[in-house]
Amino acid sequence: MVAFLAVVFLLVFSTLPLFGRNKLLVVLSGSMEPAIKTGSVVLVSPQSSSPNSPKFSRGDIVSYKIAGSTNFVTHRIIQIQQPNSSFVYQTKGDANNSADGKGVSEKNIVGKVIFSLPFLGFIIGFAKTKLGLLLLVILPTLYVLVAETLTIWRESKKDPLPAMPKVSFPVILAFLSVTFFQTSQTWAFFSDSGQSLNNTFAAGQFAPPIAQTLVINEVLPDSSCFQGQKEAQWIEVYNGFPTDVNLKNFKITDGTNIIDLVTATNITAEAGKFVLLAHDTSIFGNNKCYHDHGSTVANLGGQLNIDVGFLQLLDAQNNVIDTVHWAGTTGLTPVLNQSIERVPVGKDSALGSNFEPTDFIVRETPTSGYGTNLVLNEFVYKLSSPLNDEWVEVYNAGGDPINLNGWTIVDAANNTKSLTSLGTIGNGTFKVLDITSPMLNNSGSETVFLKNPDGKVIDSHAYIGTDTSDQVIGRQDDAANLWTTCTAPTKGISNNGSC
């Protein structure tokens, strides 16, 4: 009875106008333990702010809506930033090892957690099931209705029918309240706001940490192409903020020189988009060294050695917000006309001055102005029993599923095989294309390309074929930088520790 009365109290507190636009959320995972236990119901209240001041403070537990979804995340604010006129909050679950993937715009935050009640969420969740609906709603409601009907009959007819146990008004109110919120189409804050999701303990669906600020997403340090006297080196910046950012407020350094990121007064990096930077933007365009693929291009200011193997991105106060290394002990050794790129787009496991080499792979075919979460992961090019057919495996290293309709596998001779029949590839999963008509070269130079529906090269790998039977080539670890000849095929499963 206490649990039901608590639910009723929370419902009244959250819905009456005098208490504001509060929300009730059921927490479905343990990322905020021990502060908020799995199955808790939390009351979330909107906050007001003064002009030019953030609504929320560092340390506040807030609930924010996931873009393009009806679900919410309830996590603690660990950092507050102001890239432009609006505030962006970096959040983290107390039980998580790393911060959430992206910064959260203030407009997407529902409110601050005022208090929580443990375990009530389990009752609400059970009430959503058929058995729960029967036991917690239908039968108690029928009991109340029958009891009250017999009471009315007895009083009106003075008929000595056997009395059923009396039911107190609070219990009637509790059950009727639960019934109302169970059957209402909108669930009165328990429908689309009835889930506070995160992915701490769902390893199979854990999305990689995606940049919540500006990051250097791809670098082409050494090119054989020149536009006039300018070598076609370039840097690709990714805006991980949920809002547009003016790049004039940022700088870049090669460890010796610190220069303005762009020479123009105003260059806007759109939210979730790329900007290509070069000493001379004439290297980009049709029939030029590289295509910009619709991304914004801008000139780097001053002198910067792009091929030195070290770059850092700085904010207006010269705080380091991103660091990239290559060559040396990093394992990232791009040769002429190869780039290094974060896969998936914007993956950033180490913030500030820190650097994590596994965030990057070497792109044998640079992807200027675009990127993707998909990579070639493994393939067989020499046929014999027991492998019989050639096959190519692709891997989704990102957080979102991708429809493979229109995607293709292409070889150096432009022979093409469609991936459409493979359907959709989910996060952290594999799809394998069986090639029954051999097309990959087993006695000379060959390159395998993965192309998207627009014909852009998403990934590629070149090799020298041999006549040895059953040759399996794969990344040593899934979506990792190093390719190797596998001792045994791992078709459709993880390469980690096997290839």
C-alpha positions in Angstrom: 0.0 0.0 0.0 2.8 2.4 0.8 4.3 1.9 -2.7 1.0 2.7 -4.3 0.5 5.8 -2.2 4.0 7.0 -3.0 3.2 6.6 -6.7 0.0 8.6 -6.3 1.8 11.3 -4.4 4.5 11.5 -7.1 1.9 11.6 -9.9 0.0 14.4 -8.2 3.2 16.3 -7.4 4.3 16.0 -11.0 1.1 17.0 -12.7 -0.5 19.8 -10.8 0.2 23.2 -12.2 1.3 24.7 -8.9 4.3 22.3 -8.9 5.5 23.4 -12.4 6.3 21.1 -15.4 7.8 18.2 -13.5 8.4 14.8 -15.0 8.6 11.3 -13.6 11.2 8.9 -15.1 11.9 5.3 -14.4 15.6 4.5 -14.4 16.3 1.3 -16.2 20.1 0.8 -15.7 22.7 1.2 -13.1 25.0 3.9 -14.5 24.1 6.3 -11.7 24.5 3.8 -8.8 24.9 4.2 -5.9 23.3 7.6 -6.1 20.3 6.3 -8.1 19.6 2.6 -8.1 18.2 0.6 -11.0 14.4 0.6 -10.9 14.2 4.0 -9.2 11.6 6.6 -10.0 13.1 10.1 -10.2 11.3 13.4 -10.1 12.8 15.9 -12.6 12.1 19.6 -12.3 12.9 22.3 -14.9 15.2 25.1 -13.7 15.3 28.8 -14.4 18.4 30.9 -15.0 19.7 34.5 -15.1 20.8 36.1 -18.4 24.1 34.7 -19.6 24.2 32.2 -16.7 23.8 28.4 -17.0 20.6 26.8 -15.7 22.4 23.9 -14.2 25.6 23.6 -12.1 28.5 21.1 -12.1 27.5 18.1 -10.0 23.8 18.4 -10.7 22.0 15.2 -11.8 19.9 16.0 -14.9 17.7 14.2 -17.4 18.1 15.0 -21.1 16.3 13.8 -24.2 18.2 11.7 -26.7 18.1 13.4 -30.1 15.6 11.7 -32.5 14.3 9.5 -29.7 11.6 9.4 -27.1 14.0 8.1 -24.4 15.9 10.0 -21.8 19.3 9.8 -20.1 19.8 10.7 -16.4 23.4 11.5 -15.6 25.5 14.0 -13.6 27.0 17.2 -15.1 30.8 17.1 -14.9 31.7 20.1 -17.1 30.0 23.2 -18.5 31.1 24.9 -21.8 30.0 27.9 -23.8 31.2 27.5 -27.4 28.9 30.3 -28.6 26.0 32.0 -26.9 24.4 28.8 -25.6 25.7 26.5 -22.9 26.7 22.9 -23.5 27.0 20.3 -20.6 29.3 17.3 -20.5 27.6 14.5 -18.5 28.7 11.2 -17.1 27.1 8.3 -15.2 28.6 7.9 -11.7 29.2 4.2 -12.4 30.6 4.8 -15.9 34.3 4.8 -16.7 34.0 7.6 -19.3 31.9 10.6 -20.0 28.9 10.5 -22.3 29.6 10.6 -26.0 28.4 14.1 -26.8 27.9 17.4 -25.0 24.2 18.2 -24.2 22.7 21.4 -25.3 20.8 23.2 -22.5 17.6 23.2 -24.6 17.6 19.4 -24.6 17.8 19.1 -20.8 14.4 18.3 -19.2 15.4 19.3 -15.7 17.3 18.6 -12.6 16.6 15.5 -10.5 15.0 16.6 -7.2 14.7 13.2 -5.5 14.3 9.6 -6.3 12.4 6.6 -4.8 14.1 3.2 -5.2 12.3 0.1 -6.6 9.0 1.8 -7.6 10.1 1.6 -11.2 10.1 -2.2 -11.0 6.4 -2.0 -10.0 5.6 0.4 -12.9 7.5 -1.8 -15.3 5.7 -4.9 -14.1 2.4 -3.1 -14.4 3.2 -2.6 -18.1 3.2 -6.4 -18.7 0.1 -8.5 -19.3 0.5 -10.3 -16.0 1.2 -7.1 -14.2 -1.8 -5.4 -15.8 -4.0 -8.3 -14.6 -2.6 -8.5 -11.0 -2.0 -4.9 -10.2 -4.7 -3.2 -12.2 -7.6 -5.3 -13.5 -8.2 -7.6 -10.5 -7.8 -4.9 -7.8 -10.1 -2.6 -9.8 -12.7 -5.4 -10.2 -12.4 -6.1 -6.5 -13.1 -2.4 -5.7 -16.0 -2.2 -8.1 -17.6 -5.4 -6.8 -17.1 -4.4 -3.2 -18.7 -1.0 -3.7 -21.5 -2.5 -5.8 -22.4 -4.9 -3.0 -22.3 -2.1 -0.5 -24.7 0.0 -2.5 -27.0 -3.0 -3.1 -27.0 -3.9 0.6 -27.8 -0.3 1.7 -30.6 0.1 -0.9 -32.3 -3.2 -0.4 -31.4 -3.8 3.2 -30.5 -7.3 2.0 -28.2 -9.2 4.4 -25.7 -10.2 1.8 -22.3 -11.3 3.1 -20.1 -8.2 3.4 -16.8 -8.1 1.6 -13.8 -6.6 3.4 -14.0 -2.8 3.3 -11.5 -1.0 1.1 -10.2 2.3 2.3 -10.4 5.4 0.1 -6.6 5.8 -0.3 -6.3 2.2 -1.7 -9.2 3.0 -4.1 -7.5 6.2 -5.2 -4.2 4.4 -5.6 -5.6 1.7 -7.8 -7.7 4.0 -9.8 -4.7 6.3 -10.3 -2.5 3.4 -11.5 -5.4 2.3 -13.7 -5.7 5.7 -15.3 -2.0 6.1 -15.9 -1.7 2.5 -17.2 -4.5 2.8 -19.7 -4.1 6.4 -20.8 -2.6 6.8 -24.3 0.0 9.3 -23.1 0.8 7.5 -19.9 0.9 10.9 -18.2 4.7 11.2 -18.2 5.2 7.4 -18.0 5.1 6.8 -21.7 7.7 8.6 -23.7 9.4 9.7 -20.5 9.1 6.3 -18.9 12.6 5.3 -19.7 15.9 6.7 -18.7 18.4 4.8 -20.8 22.1 4.5 -21.0 24.4 1.8 -22.2 26.9 1.2 -19.3 26.1 -2.5 -18.8 25.0 -3.4 -22.4 28.5 -4.1 -23.8 27.1 -5.4 -27.1 25.4 -2.1 -27.8 27.9 0.3 -26.1 28.4 3.3 -28.3 32.0 4.6 -28.6 32.8 7.9 -27.0 32.1 10.5 -29.6 33.7 14.0 -29.5 31.7 16.5 -27.5 33.9 19.4 -28.7 35.9 20.2 -31.8 38.4 17.4 -32.7 40.9 16.8 -35.4 39.1 14.0 -37.2 41.5 13.2 -40.1 44.9 14.3 -41.2 46.7 13.9 -44.6 50.3 14.7 -43.7 52.1 13.9 -47.0 50.7 14.2 -50.5 52.2 13.7 -54.0 49.7 16.3 -55.4 50.5 20.0 -55.6 48.4 23.0 -56.6 51.0 25.4 -57.8 53.7 25.3 -55.2 51.4 24.2 -52.4 51.5 20.6 -51.3 48.0 19.2 -50.8 48.2 18.5 -47.1 45.0 19.0 -45.2 43.4 18.7 -41.8 39.7 17.8 -41.2 38.0 19.1 -38.1 34.8 17.6 -36.8 32.3 19.6 -34.7 31.0 17.4 -32.0 29.1 20.2 -30.3 25.3 20.1 -30.6 25.4 23.7 -31.9 27.3 25.5 -34.7 30.8 26.8 -33.7 32.7 29.8 -35.1 36.3 28.6 -35.7 37.8 32.0 -35.3 37.9 31.4 -31.5 40.3 28.4 -31.9 44.0 27.8 -32.6 46.2 24.9 -33.6 49.8 24.0 -32.9 52.4 21.6 -34.3 54.4 21.8 -31.0 56.4 24.8 -32.2 54.1 27.2 -34.0 50.7 28.3 -32.6 48.5 29.8 -35.3 44.9 30.7 -35.7 42.8 27.8 -36.9 41.4 29.8 -39.8 42.4 33.1 -41.4 38.8 34.3 -42.1 36.9 36.3 -39.5 34.0 33.9 -39.5 34.1 30.2 -40.5 31.2 28.2 -39.1 31.5 24.6 -38.3 28.0 23.2 -38.4 27.0 20.8 -35.6 28.0 17.2 -36.6 29.7 18.4 -39.7 33.3 18.7 -41.1 35.6 21.6 -42.0 38.6 21.0 -44.3 41.7 23.2 -43.5 44.7 23.7 -45.8 47.4 26.2 -46.4 45.7 26.9 -49.7 42.1 25.8 -50.3 42.6 25.7 -54.1 43.7 22.0 -53.5 40.0 21.2 -53.1 37.4 21.0 -55.9 36.6 19.2 -59.1 39.7 18.1 -61.0 41.9 19.3 -58.1 44.0 17.2 -55.7 41.0 16.4 -53.4 37.3 16.8 -53.4 35.7 18.6 -50.5 32.5 16.6 -50.8 30.3 19.5 -49.9 32.2 20.3 -46.6 33.3 23.8 -45.7 36.9 24.6 -46.6 39.1 27.3 -45.0 42.7 28.5 -45.1 45.0 27.8 -42.1 46.6 30.9 -40.8 50.5 31.3 -40.5 53.1 28.6 -40.6 52.1 25.1 -39.5 54.0 21.8 -40.2 51.2 19.4 -40.9 53.6 16.5 -41.4 55.5 16.8 -38.1 53.5 13.9 -36.5 51.9 16.0 -33.8 49.0 18.5 -33.7 46.9 20.0 -30.9 43.7 22.0 -31.1 43.4 24.9 -28.7 40.5 27.1 -27.5 40.6 30.9 -27.2 42.4 30.6 -23.8 45.0 28.2 -25.2 43.6 25.3 -23.4 44.3 22.0 -25.2 41.0 20.4 -26.3 42.3 17.8 -28.7 45.7 16.0 -29.4 46.7 13.8 -32.4 49.9 11.9 -32.8 51.2 9.6 -35.5 54.4 7.9 -36.5 56.8 6.8 -33.8 55.4 4.4 -31.3 51.7 5.1 -32.1 51.5 2.4 -34.7 49.9 5.0 -37.0 52.3 5.2 -40.0 50.6 6.7 -43.0 52.8 6.7 -46.1 52.5 9.0 -49.1 48.9 9.9 -49.9 47.5 8.1 -46.9 45.6 9.7 -44.0 44.8 8.9 -40.4 41.2 9.1 -39.4 39.0 8.6 -36.3 36.7 5.5 -36.8 33.9 5.9 -36.0 33.6 9.5 -36.9 34.6 11.7 -33.9 35.7 8.8 -31.7 37.6 10.5 -28.8 38.6 8.2 -25.9 41.3 10.6 -24.6 40.4 14.2 -24.0 42.7 17.3 -24.0 46.4 16.6 -24.0 45.9 12.8 -23.9 45.9 10.7 -27.0 44.6 7.2 -27.7 46.0 5.7 -31.0 43.2 3.1 -31.2 40.8 5.9 -31.9 42.4 6.1 -35.4 43.1 3.9 -38.4 45.3 4.6 -41.4 43.1 5.4 -44.4 44.7 4.0 -47.6 42.2 6.1 -49.5 41.6 9.5 -47.7 38.0 10.5 -47.1 38.2 14.3 -47.2 35.1 16.0 -45.9 33.2 12.9 -44.9 33.5 9.7 -42.8 31.6 6.7 -41.7 31.4 4.0 -39.0 31.9 1.1 -41.4 35.2 -0.6 -42.3 36.4 -3.5 -44.3 37.3 -6.0 -41.6 38.3 -9.3 -43.3 38.2 -11.1 -46.6 39.3 -14.3 -48.5 40.7 -14.1 -52.0 42.0 -17.6 -52.8 39.5 -20.4 -53.3 39.8 -24.0 -52.3 38.2 -26.4 -49.9 37.1 -25.8 -47.2 36.5 -22.1 -47.8 35.3 -22.6 -51.4 33.9 -19.1 -52.1 35.5 -15.7 -51.7 33.9 -13.4 -49.1 34.3 -9.9 -47.7 33.3 -9.0 -44.2 32.4 -5.4 -43.1 32.1 -4.2 -39.5 30.1 -1.4 -38.0 32.2 0.3 -35.3 29.8 3.1 -34.6 26.7 3.6 -32.5 24.0 3.6 -35.1 22.7 0.8 -37.5 23.4 1.4 -41.2 21.2 0.2 -44.1 23.5 -1.4 -46.7 21.1 -0.7 -49.6 23.3 0.6 -52.4 26.6 -0.1 -50.8 29.1 -2.1 -52.9 32.4 -4.0 -52.8 34.6 -3.0 -55.8 38.0 -4.3 -56.9 40.9 -2.5 -58.7 39.4 -3.5 -62.1 36.1 -1.9 -61.1 34.3 -5.2 -60.8 31.4 -4.5 -58.4 29.4 -6.6 -56.0 26.3 -5.2 -54.2 25.8 -5.4 -50.4 22.1 -4.5 -50.6 21.0 -8.1 -49.9 22.7 -7.9 -46.5 20.1 -5.5 -45.1 21.0 -3.4 -42.1 24.2 -3.8 -40.1 23.9 -3.0 -36.4 26.3 -1.4 -34.0 29.2 -3.6 -33.2 28.1 -6.3 -35.7 29.4 -7.9 -38.9 27.9 -8.6 -42.3 29.6 -11.0 -44.8 29.2 -10.9 -48.6 29.7 -14.3 -50.2 31.2 -13.9 -53.7 30.4 -17.1 -55.6 32.0 -15.7 -58.9 35.6 -15.0 -58.1 36.7 -11.4 -58.7 39.7 -10.7 -56.3 43.2 -11.1 -57.8 45.3 -13.9 -56.3 48.4 -13.5 -58.3 49.3 -9.8 -58.2 48.4 -6.3 -57.0 44.8 -5.9 -55.9 42.7 -3.4 -53.9 39.4 -4.0 -52.2 37.2 -1.0 -51.9 34.1 -0.4 -49.8 31.8 2.2 -51.3 28.7 3.9 -50.1 25.6 4.5 -52.2 27.0 7.9 -53.4 30.1 6.1 -54.8 32.4 7.5 -52.1 35.3 5.2 -51.0 34.6 4.5 -47.4 37.5 2.1 -46.8 40.0 0.2 -48.9 42.9 -2.2 -48.5 45.6 -3.1 -51.0 47.5 -6.4 -51.1 49.7 -8.6 -53.2 48.0 -11.9 -54.1 49.8 -15.2 -53.8 48.9 -18.7 -55.1 48.7 -20.1 -51.6 45.2 -21.5 -51.0 42.7 -20.1 -48.6 44.4 -16.7 -48.0 42.5 -14.8 -45.3 43.4 -11.1 -44.7 42.0 -9.2 -41.8 42.4 -6.5 -39.3 44.2 -7.9 -36.3 41.4 -6.5 -34.1 38.0 -5.3 -35.3 38.2 -1.9 -36.8 41.9 -1.7 -35.7 44.7 -0.2 -37.7 46.9 -3.2 -38.3 46.1 -5.7 -41.2 47.5 -9.2 -41.1 47.3 -12.6 -42.8 45.0 -14.5 -40.5 45.9 -18.0 -39.4 42.3 -19.0 -39.5 39.1 -17.3 -40.8 36.8 -15.6 -38.4 33.9 -15.1 -40.8 31.1 -13.1 -39.3 32.6 -13.0 -35.8 35.2 -10.9 -34.0 38.8 -10.9 -35.2 40.0 -10.0 -31.7 42.7 -12.5 -30.6 42.0 -14.8 -33.6 43.2 -13.1 -36.8 
